[in-house]
């Protein structure tokens, strides 16, 4: 945690923190750890025989990450709550807090929905009973900035890049712009900063709420245009292959957009693109699993949770991550649930 700062606040009486103790210099810390009640349920449902299939969804605040995860999950799976519906869909406030795991029951895929970058303090975080923590923070704004910086620079890259078969980057920026590419490269560099023997995941870029006039809704054409624009000259494409195994691009229109003049039906096109995205994700996940098996690496669902558990401790201690050691650790602990 950051060093305590002087404050003139009086002692606080609170049963959770002690009676009449002086917390004037107390500052909340930050670490990556599983929410016990959710974690326990996921571990109990994990299959020690089935391969772990994991898709991480990252991007800026209000890009539509939770919406996309909800669309990708089948009808029988629990989906992200739609907090924005309470605000009639009109708010610039960050919604999703922390890192949320959703299980696609039909396809046996874990989706990791990450808190957005460049946003405000999420409503979901405020609703989870954290107000009493912030009340005791001498400089709540500075701590929130530091928390989001740790999420972007450390926690998110480590978990998304190192434990996912596919990373989906959601943006509302045009894919022809270089910003999305630069953010993905920054993300990959941050993940590899203190890592040894990491296997690069597949990357899927999604431009959400794309206008009909600026989007290519055929995924093959969209990917070809992206590669031609950014990798057409020089060796940047070869440079990127050390960070991501493959790159696929998708443009998703606003599903409520209808243009009678051009007969553009946003809902119909959106569903077509989402179907293509689901097929691509299944293909890239299977390719990644086969690639890892060729390197004598195979993680079951249960072993994946063991890797995440160990990775949390390493990241919190700011130590170097040796993925080969993590895989060996997971293999040695695949027979029991005690540590998990």
Secondary structure as a PSIPRED ss2 file (coil, helix, strand):
# PSIPRED VFORMAT (PSIPRED V4.0)

   1 X C   1.000  0.000  0.000
   2 X C   1.000  0.000  0.000
   3 X C   1.000  0.000  0.000
   4 X C   1.000  0.000  0.000
   5 X C   1.000  0.000  0.000
   6 X C   1.000  0.000  0.000
   7 X C   1.000  0.000  0.000
   8 X C   1.000  0.000  0.000
   9 X C   1.000  0.000  0.000
  10 X C   1.000  0.000  0.000
  11 X C   1.000  0.000  0.000
  12 X E   0.000  0.000  1.000
  13 X E   0.000  0.000  1.000
  14 X E   0.000  0.000  1.000
  15 X C   1.000  0.000  0.000
  16 X C   1.000  0.000  0.000
  17 X C   1.000  0.000  0.000
  18 X E   0.000  0.000  1.000
  19 X E   0.000  0.000  1.000
  20 X E   0.000  0.000  1.000
  21 X E   0.000  0.000  1.000
  22 X C   1.000  0.000  0.000
  23 X C   1.000  0.000  0.000
  24 X C   1.000  0.000  0.000
  25 X C   1.000  0.000  0.000
  26 X C   1.000  0.000  0.000
  27 X C   1.000  0.000  0.000
  28 X C   1.000  0.000  0.000
  29 X C   1.000  0.000  0.000
  30 X C   1.000  0.000  0.000
  31 X C   1.000  0.000  0.000
  32 X C   1.000  0.000  0.000
  33 X C   1.000  0.000  0.000
  34 X C   1.000  0.000  0.000
  35 X C   1.000  0.000  0.000
  36 X H   0.000  1.000  0.000
  37 X H   0.000  1.000  0.000
  38 X H   0.000  1.000  0.000
  39 X H   0.000  1.000  0.000
  40 X H   0.000  1.000  0.000
  41 X H   0.000  1.000  0.000
  42 X H   0.000  1.000  0.000
  43 X H   0.000  1.000  0.000
  44 X H   0.000  1.000  0.000
  45 X H   0.000  1.000  0.000
  46 X C   1.000  0.000  0.000
  47 X C   1.000  0.000  0.000
  48 X C   1.000  0.000  0.000
  49 X C   1.000  0.000  0.000
  50 X C   1.000  0.000  0.000
  51 X E   0.000  0.000  1.000
  52 X C   1.000  0.000  0.000
  53 X C   1.000  0.000  0.000
  54 X E   0.000  0.000  1.000
  55 X E   0.000  0.000  1.000
  56 X E   0.000  0.000  1.000
  57 X E   0.000  0.000  1.000
  58 X E   0.000  0.000  1.000
  59 X E   0.000  0.000  1.000
  60 X E   0.000  0.000  1.000
  61 X C   1.000  0.000  0.000
  62 X C   1.000  0.000  0.000
  63 X C   1.000  0.000  0.000
  64 X C   1.000  0.000  0.000
  65 X H   0.000  1.000  0.000
  66 X H   0.000  1.000  0.000
  67 X H   0.000  1.000  0.000
  68 X H   0.000  1.000  0.000
  69 X H   0.000  1.000  0.000
  70 X H   0.000  1.000  0.000
  71 X H   0.000  1.000  0.000
  72 X H   0.000  1.000  0.000
  73 X C   1.000  0.000  0.000
  74 X C   1.000  0.000  0.000
  75 X C   1.000  0.000  0.000
  76 X C   1.000  0.000  0.000
  77 X C   1.000  0.000  0.000
  78 X C   1.000  0.000  0.000
  79 X C   1.000  0.000  0.000
  80 X C   1.000  0.000  0.000
  81 X C   1.000  0.000  0.000
  82 X C   1.000  0.000  0.000
  83 X H   0.000  1.000  0.000
  84 X H   0.000  1.000  0.000
  85 X H   0.000  1.000  0.000
  86 X H   0.000  1.000  0.000
  87 X H   0.000  1.000  0.000
  88 X C   1.000  0.000  0.000
  89 X C   1.000  0.000  0.000
  90 X C   1.000  0.000  0.000
  91 X C   1.000  0.000  0.000
  92 X C   1.000  0.000  0.000
  93 X C   1.000  0.000  0.000
  94 X C   1.000  0.000  0.000
  95 X C   1.000  0.000  0.000
  96 X C   1.000  0.000  0.000
  97 X C   1.000  0.000  0.000
  98 X C   1.000  0.000  0.000
  99 X E   0.000  0.000  1.000
 100 X E   0.000  0.000  1.000
 101 X E   0.000  0.000  1.000
 102 X E   0.000  0.000  1.000
 103 X E   0.000  0.000  1.000
 104 X E   0.000  0.000  1.000
 105 X C   1.000  0.000  0.000
 106 X C   1.000  0.000  0.000
 107 X C   1.000  0.000  0.000
 108 X C   1.000  0.000  0.000
 109 X E   0.000  0.000  1.000
 110 X E   0.000  0.000  1.000
 111 X E   0.000  0.000  1.000
 112 X E   0.000  0.000  1.000
 113 X E   0.000  0.000  1.000
 114 X E   0.000  0.000  1.000
 115 X C   1.000  0.000  0.000
 116 X C   1.000  0.000  0.000
 117 X E   0.000  0.000  1.000
 118 X C   1.000  0.000  0.000
 119 X C   1.000  0.000  0.000
 120 X C   1.000  0.000  0.000
 121 X C   1.000  0.000  0.000
 122 X C   1.000  0.000  0.000
 123 X H   0.000  1.000  0.000
 124 X H   0.000  1.000  0.000
 125 X H   0.000  1.000  0.000
 126 X H   0.000  1.000  0.000
 127 X C   1.000  0.000  0.000
 128 X C   1.000  0.000  0.000
 129 X C   1.000  0.000  0.000
 130 X C   1.000  0.000  0.000
 131 X H   0.000  1.000  0.000
 132 X H   0.000  1.000  0.000
 133 X H   0.000  1.000  0.000
 134 X H   0.000  1.000  0.000
 135 X H   0.000  1.000  0.000
 136 X C   1.000  0.000  0.000
 137 X C   1.000  0.000  0.000
 138 X C   1.000  0.000  0.000
 139 X C   1.000  0.000  0.000
 140 X H   0.000  1.000  0.000
 141 X H   0.000  1.000  0.000
 142 X H   0.000  1.000  0.000
 143 X H   0.000  1.000  0.000
 144 X H   0.000  1.000  0.000
 145 X H   0.000  1.000  0.000
 146 X H   0.000  1.000  0.000
 147 X H   0.000  1.000  0.000
 148 X H   0.000  1.000  0.000
 149 X H   0.000  1.000  0.000
 150 X H   0.000  1.000  0.000
 151 X H   0.000  1.000  0.000
 152 X H   0.000  1.000  0.000
 153 X H   0.000  1.000  0.000
 154 X H   0.000  1.000  0.000
 155 X H   0.000  1.000  0.000
 156 X H   0.000  1.000  0.000
 157 X H   0.000  1.000  0.000
 158 X H   0.000  1.000  0.000
 159 X H   0.000  1.000  0.000
 160 X H   0.000  1.000  0.000
 161 X H   0.000  1.000  0.000
 162 X H   0.000  1.000  0.000
 163 X H   0.000  1.000  0.000
 164 X C   1.000  0.000  0.000
 165 X C   1.000  0.000  0.000
 166 X E   0.000  0.000  1.000
 167 X E   0.000  0.000  1.000
 168 X E   0.000  0.000  1.000
 169 X E   0.000  0.000  1.000
 170 X E   0.000  0.000  1.000
 171 X E   0.000  0.000  1.000
 172 X C   1.000  0.000  0.000
 173 X C   1.000  0.000  0.000
 174 X C   1.000  0.000  0.000
 175 X C   1.000  0.000  0.000
 176 X C   1.000  0.000  0.000
 177 X C   1.000  0.000  0.000
 178 X C   1.000  0.000  0.000
 179 X H   0.000  1.000  0.000
 180 X H   0.000  1.000  0.000
 181 X H   0.000  1.000  0.000
 182 X H   0.000  1.000  0.000
 183 X H   0.000  1.000  0.000
 184 X H   0.000  1.000  0.000
 185 X H   0.000  1.000  0.000
 186 X H   0.000  1.000  0.000
 187 X H   0.000  1.000  0.000
 188 X H   0.000  1.000  0.000
 189 X H   0.000  1.000  0.000
 190 X H   0.000  1.000  0.000
 191 X H   0.000  1.000  0.000
 192 X C   1.000  0.000  0.000
 193 X C   1.000  0.000  0.000
 194 X C   1.000  0.000  0.000
 195 X E   0.000  0.000  1.000
 196 X E   0.000  0.000  1.000
 197 X C   1.000  0.000  0.000
 198 X C   1.000  0.000  0.000
 199 X C   1.000  0.000  0.000
 200 X C   1.000  0.000  0.000
 201 X C   1.000  0.000  0.000
 202 X E   0.000  0.000  1.000
 203 X E   0.000  0.000  1.000
 204 X E   0.000  0.000  1.000
 205 X E   0.000  0.000  1.000
 206 X E   0.000  0.000  1.000
 207 X E   0.000  0.000  1.000
 208 X E   0.000  0.000  1.000
 209 X E   0.000  0.000  1.000
 210 X E   0.000  0.000  1.000
 211 X C   1.000  0.000  0.000
 212 X C   1.000  0.000  0.000
 213 X C   1.000  0.000  0.000
 214 X C   1.000  0.000  0.000
 215 X C   1.000  0.000  0.000
 216 X C   1.000  0.000  0.000
 217 X C   1.000  0.000  0.000
 218 X C   1.000  0.000  0.000
 219 X H   0.000  1.000  0.000
 220 X H   0.000  1.000  0.000
 221 X H   0.000  1.000  0.000
 222 X H   0.000  1.000  0.000
 223 X H   0.000  1.000  0.000
 224 X H   0.000  1.000  0.000
 225 X H   0.000  1.000  0.000
 226 X H   0.000  1.000  0.000
 227 X H   0.000  1.000  0.000
 228 X H   0.000  1.000  0.000
 229 X H   0.000  1.000  0.000
 230 X H   0.000  1.000  0.000
 231 X H   0.000  1.000  0.000
 232 X C   1.000  0.000  0.000
 233 X C   1.000  0.000  0.000
 234 X C   1.000  0.000  0.000
 235 X C   1.000  0.000  0.000
 236 X H   0.000  1.000  0.000
 237 X H   0.000  1.000  0.000
 238 X H   0.000  1.000  0.000
 239 X H   0.000  1.000  0.000
 240 X H   0.000  1.000  0.000
 241 X C   1.000  0.000  0.000
 242 X C   1.000  0.000  0.000
 243 X C   1.000  0.000  0.000
 244 X C   1.000  0.000  0.000
 245 X C   1.000  0.000  0.000
 246 X C   1.000  0.000  0.000
 247 X E   0.000  0.000  1.000
 248 X E   0.000  0.000  1.000
 249 X E   0.000  0.000  1.000
 250 X E   0.000  0.000  1.000
 251 X E   0.000  0.000  1.000
 252 X E   0.000  0.000  1.000
 253 X E   0.000  0.000  1.000
 254 X C   1.000  0.000  0.000
 255 X C   1.000  0.000  0.000
 256 X C   1.000  0.000  0.000
 257 X C   1.000  0.000  0.000
 258 X E   0.000  0.000  1.000
 259 X E   0.000  0.000  1.000
 260 X C   1.000  0.000  0.000
 261 X C   1.000  0.000  0.000
 262 X C   1.000  0.000  0.000
 263 X C   1.000  0.000  0.000
 264 X E   0.000  0.000  1.000
 265 X E   0.000  0.000  1.000
 266 X H   0.000  1.000  0.000
 267 X H   0.000  1.000  0.000
 268 X H   0.000  1.000  0.000
 269 X H   0.000  1.000  0.000
 270 X H   0.000  1.000  0.000
 271 X H   0.000  1.000  0.000
 272 X H   0.000  1.000  0.000
 273 X H   0.000  1.000  0.000
 274 X H   0.000  1.000  0.000
 275 X H   0.000  1.000  0.000
 276 X H   0.000  1.000  0.000
 277 X H   0.000  1.000  0.000
 278 X H   0.000  1.000  0.000
 279 X H   0.000  1.000  0.000
 280 X H   0.000  1.000  0.000
 281 X H   0.000  1.000  0.000
 282 X H   0.000  1.000  0.000
 283 X H   0.000  1.000  0.000
 284 X H   0.000  1.000  0.000
 285 X H   0.000  1.000  0.000
 286 X H   0.000  1.000  0.000
 287 X H   0.000  1.000  0.000
 288 X H   0.000  1.000  0.000
 289 X H   0.000  1.000  0.000
 290 X H   0.000  1.000  0.000
 291 X H   0.000  1.000  0.000
 292 X H   0.000  1.000  0.000
 293 X H   0.000  1.000  0.000
 294 X H   0.000  1.000  0.000
 295 X C   1.000  0.000  0.000
 296 X C   1.000  0.000  0.000
 297 X C   1.000  0.000  0.000
 298 X C   1.000  0.000  0.000
 299 X C   1.000  0.000  0.000
 300 X E   0.000  0.000  1.000
 301 X H   0.000  1.000  0.000
 302 X H   0.000  1.000  0.000
 303 X H   0.000  1.000  0.000
 304 X H   0.000  1.000  0.000
 305 X H   0.000  1.000  0.000
 306 X H   0.000  1.000  0.000
 307 X H   0.000  1.000  0.000
 308 X H   0.000  1.000  0.000
 309 X H   0.000  1.000  0.000
 310 X H   0.000  1.000  0.000
 311 X H   0.000  1.000  0.000
 312 X H   0.000  1.000  0.000
 313 X H   0.000  1.000  0.000
 314 X H   0.000  1.000  0.000
 315 X H   0.000  1.000  0.000
 316 X H   0.000  1.000  0.000
 317 X C   1.000  0.000  0.000
 318 X C   1.000  0.000  0.000
 319 X C   1.000  0.000  0.000
 320 X C   1.000  0.000  0.000
 321 X E   0.000  0.000  1.000
 322 X E   0.000  0.000  1.000
 323 X H   0.000  1.000  0.000
 324 X H   0.000  1.000  0.000
 325 X H   0.000  1.000  0.000
 326 X H   0.000  1.000  0.000
 327 X H   0.000  1.000  0.000
 328 X H   0.000  1.000  0.000
 329 X H   0.000  1.000  0.000
 330 X H   0.000  1.000  0.000
 331 X H   0.000  1.000  0.000
 332 X H   0.000  1.000  0.000
 333 X C   1.000  0.000  0.000
 334 X C   1.000  0.000  0.000
 335 X C   1.000  0.000  0.000
 336 X C   1.000  0.000  0.000
 337 X C   1.000  0.000  0.000
 338 X C   1.000  0.000  0.000
 339 X C   1.000  0.000  0.000
 340 X C   1.000  0.000  0.000
